Amino acid sequence: MKPTTDPDYDVFPCSTFDLTFSASLAEKTTGSYLLKITNKTAKPCRVLGHPIVTFGSLGGSAIQRGTAPSLEDSIRLEPGASAYAGLMGGPHTGKAGATVDSIAMTMDTESDLAQKPLKASTPGLYVAPDKNSVTAWMDNAEDALSL
């Protein structure tokens, strides 16, 4: 069997064990947050799809916003490199919403890779039923917040 020369042959999807995670307030008026992951390992990993974001002690997760790149076009996250997603706040409608001070995130790995949810502080994040959304991972912060 001939060895492969494809540099991505053994680059596996990123799991939460490969990453550090943070969330920073990006837009106060909309309650939007910039999510950032950084590869803390010595090997590259592949960032797939959208982050899976849950809201503190509330049930449910953020709705996927926009289309994620295909597997072939997904981000190859080198050691020490970062990727970004935008968590868009929901509107204050006064109906059944709640405020949370933290979120948890896992990665879309398209497999059963073991993961431990990574948590980040989000003081005062308003969660509106079925309104909060998250973009796919991007290689820069500006694109992550512009969808």
Secondary structure, 3 states (H helix, E strand, C coil): CCCCCCCCCCCCECCHHHEEEEEEEEECCCCEEEEEEEECCCCCEEECCCCEEEECCCCCECEEECCCCCHHHCEEECCCCEEEEEEECCCCCCCCCEEEEEEEEECCCCCCCCCCCEEEEEEEEEECCCCCEEECCECCHHHHHHC
